[in-house]
Every structure is written in structure tokens, then in C-alpha cells.
């Protein structure tokens, strides 16, 4: 473990493990909690039986399953393989059939103040219409649909319409560039793209359709149609025959639609995420197991009472959290939920808390980076709103530092609401490690305990489970229902990435430590994946974007600790001489601004480096591997660590002298 993004032995993280404060649930919360301590015993005694019971209790099956786990083709495990069901039917129709059609499913608030309330009955009709409309556009069961939408109700409808006809969706985050969209459309061979003219962000209309046009203009795709929702009313370029307005085909379509019943192992969606190489991985999930665990964890961890709770997960639908805890988990459980389109500080920094007050939100699920941003803005802002409806708070996406945890508990949760720090990944599909709010005495900063039915271990280099007080790598040692079924089109990479570090065991890519009580602390990635504001970015992907610019000869990217975003992208570049550099300004600041813009173009604004340092050399081992550890020392203003394995030990002083040199 020499050259890693974050090591379990980092001194800052060491301090965290001395946390001794614990917060047991109040007796009143514990007494009413959906899931009690017996769940651990039940699952330990018969893990497969536990998941089978939940699959039956939480979902409606058109054909009941007999087989629980099929491990004959491991690591391509199958769950509930002989059962058949439909995800959209489970998320919407059956609530209507059960007499809950008038319950509000979505309380939507646009950034511009527009509001929509959508009941389960209305949602069922909308999804059926959209399913008929996309079928009429030639999308059949098994075809892939790319979705590039803002946080508007049509996004939920679009995902469910795909699920209804068994067409796997591939949602691409609206903040990604045309180039990123193009590569994802190509990789999934999508036939249809669903987008909008734009969405509202930071007080203005921000266009989306032009990125789709640019992506498709790059060519090579299998896209036949682009279905466009009108949200902002902005001008859009139009390609006749290919482009179709949502409002021209969806409202007119029939609200009668027979769901396509699919095998439990039918792919439900693909979602691209960064890995250790430059090419994003299309993580794919299937239907029965994914829905079972999304619904179970939503019920157990968020303690949802569908009749009385108002649930709000602030994640965008473009990330796995939006899939599992905005769309599938809450809707399968019949929740009433808030969906908000915009940014937390538009038009003022109290917007989120105003929404909590307005809708009486009882359960809030958000990311540490958002909490730290609110801390920075000051507690006077949330203090101006009535947050007394909140009864449970959740955190996801990155380790939450104890200060932020305590602030969240005191300022937002009124020292009353339990906090669930939930560890999971795009690959795991659903929450894996988290307190149970009615059972666990929570600890600021620790995700603590694998959920019932989940088996996680911290392993040392040799693959042995470490004891309490020790650190290593987080691994999942038994299959779980919502596990990824593969990397789209790349079985070899799937096996290599996740199943080869410790044979037969899922390697999560995170460092972790067990404290003296056996609680798990997540310590960040141990590979070349950064976590910026809870979003995964690959160092290699940003390096490739940088070297694709003619001015750049070589680039190295590291994730440096950042108070607000967790990590920030810091790049070191060596510039080219010669012809390619002919149009390069002399001023480094201009070069840096151009390169930042270039990365934004290539990947998306979230990937823009916080800083780019122009250097004359990069530190490399004798085998030519860049030693990012040393660059991270520089980026984090530390004294540079052990340089003995460098091919040229003078390089680091050159880099530092270069930085010290007046610009
Ligand atoms: O490093 C871990 C971190 O986020 C990674 C997964 O990122 P992604 O697939 O984008 O999914 C994010 C939302 C589930 C993990 O490998 N991570 C996620 N949740 C936590 C976390 N790190 C510490 N504590 C968490 N609660």
C-alpha cells in the first residue's frame, strides 16, 4: 500500500478513531422503529431465508420465485432467478391497486418556485402513457434508453416507463459534457435519448438539449429518436424526424399499459461510474434483487412510515443515490417524497430549510459536502426555519467528519433525530453498512455495522480479517441481492476489478478500520478514484482529458483534502515545447484557465481541477509509475514523504522550487 489515494494509516484519520461519544436511540424512537435488533439474528441464522422473506414481503411477484441464490456462475451471481416481476408495477401500480392511489407520491418544487403534487394514481397514468409513447418510438424490451434530464417529475416518469417495458435505462448526470454523454450513449448502444430543453440551476435556465445534439453529431450511435421535455421554454435546435416533443406524444398516449413481466435477472439499468482507468464503467443492475434490497434498506434504515412521513433525498437522479433512494426504494415502499430541482442557495441560502418547513419533511438524506457547506454559511440560516418535523437524518457519499456529524445532529436534527451514516456504492446498488436508527447507538463519523443480511470484513494485505483496532481494505465476503451483475460489455474487467484482489471476495476499493468496539470506519478510496463532493472521479480520466490538449505533454492528478468538498482535484502538468505550443500564452494563469475549461468540456464542470500546477518534471518510480502520494503531499502543503523509491530523487525539490518561484 504505497501509492494510494488515502491510507488507513493517515494521521488525520487516526484521530477520528478516538471518538467516544455515542447516541443511543430514544426509547420512543426505538419502540416504534420498523426494524429491531432481532433482524440481525434472523439474518445471521439464515441469510438467504432472510432475503427471500423480504423479497416476498416487500415486492409483488407475477411469478413467485423458488430459487433464492444461484451461485453457479459466480461472481455473476443471480438472485430469485425463477421469479418474474416488473419494477414500475412494484413502484406505482400496486399502490393504486391497494387503494392508495390518492396518496401523494411526489411533492415537486422547481428552483423557480413552480410546484407540482403528483399522486400515485396520477403517476401510474403518467408512467403508462410514457411507456406507450416510448414503445411507439420503437423501443422494445431489452433496448437501452439514455436519460439526460434535470430533476423534474418527468425524470421519475421516464425511468419508470423504461422499467415498465423492460428497457434498461442509462441515466447520464445533467452536469456531464456532450463528450461524456456521447461515450455513454455509444457504450450502451442506446436507441432513444430522453432529455429536456434545459433545467433551472443557480437562478437561471441551463440548457441540456445542445449537449445531446453535440453528442449525437459526433456520430456512431444507434440513436433513432430524441424525446424532449419542455421545461425552460428556451430555444432549441430541432432535427425533424429524429426529435420529438414529450408534450406531443406522452399526454395523448393511452393510460392503459400492460407491464412487461421480466425475469428477476433482467437488466433494470446501467449507470456509469469512474474507475481506476480512463474509461467509465457501465455498472449494471438487474430487477428482483436490486428492488428487494433498495426497498428493504429504505424501510429499515430510514424507518419509513408511508402514511405519515415526508421523505426527502437531495441526490440527483444522475447518481446511484437518486436511483435507489429517490426512485426505486421510496416508491416501492409507497413513500410521499419531496423532489427539488435546484441548488441549495437559490434564491437564498435557506432554500433547503424553507422546503423542510414548507412540506414538513420528516426524513432527510443528504451528503457531507452539503452539510459542510451549510456549516460554512452559518447556523443562523437554518435557525430561521422550523425544522421540528425532522425525525431522522441520513448521510451518504463520503466519510462524514465528526464535526459535521455533530453540527448536523444539533443544528438540523435538534439534538433529537438519529443520524444514519450509510456506506454503499454504485456497485452495491443499495446501503450495505449503516446504523439501524432504532437499534444502534450511533457514533459521529462511523458507518458502524453491516446491515442484516450483509457480510462485510476489513481485510489485511493477505486477505485475512483484521482484529478490532486495525485497518485494511473493506471487502464484502458474501453475495447480496442488489450487487452489480457486471460491467456492461466487459466481463473481464468486472472479474479483474472487483474479484481478483481477494479471490472470491468483493473488493470495494475503500480503506477501512475497525475500532475497539468492532465498528467500521471508512477511510476513503485506496485506488485512483477521487471523491469530490461525494462524486466519483477518476484520476486517469482527468489526466487523459488534460493530455488530450495540445499544450500538455504529461499530467498527473491527485485528490487533495478539501474542507468542503472532501477531496479536490489538483493537477500537475508538464507543458509541451515545439509547434503544438505555438499558440500558448506565456502567462501560466491563462494556460491554467484554458486547461480547466478543457477538462470541463471533456468530462463536465465537476471534474475541473481546483488548481493546476505547471511543473517541469513529475515524480516517478524506476518502473515509470507516477508517485501520486508525493504530489498529494505537495497539494496538501505537507512536507514531502519518503522519496527513496523515486528514479530521480531531485524531482521533488524541483517541483517545490517551481512552486515557490514568484509567478
Ligand atoms: O469511497 C466510498 C464513498 O463513495 C464511494 C462510492 O461512490 P459512488 O459509487 O459514487 O456512490 C456514492 C453513493 C452511494 C465508496 O466507495 N462513500 C459512499 N458512502 C460513504 C462513503 N465513504 C464513507 N462513508 C460513507 N457513508
Boltz pocket constraint, residues with backbone or C-beta under 6 A from the ligand:
constraints:
  - pocket:
      binder: B
      contacts: [[A, 273], [A, 320], [A, 321], [A, 395], [A, 396], [A, 397], [A, 398], [A, 399], [A, 400], [A, 421], [A, 422], [A, 423], [A, 424], [A, 425], [A, 426], [A, 427], [A, 433], [A, 447], [A, 508], [A, 509], [A, 510], [A, 522], [A, 523], [A, 524], [A, 525], [A, 531], [A, 534], [A, 535], [A, 536]]
      max_distance: 6.0
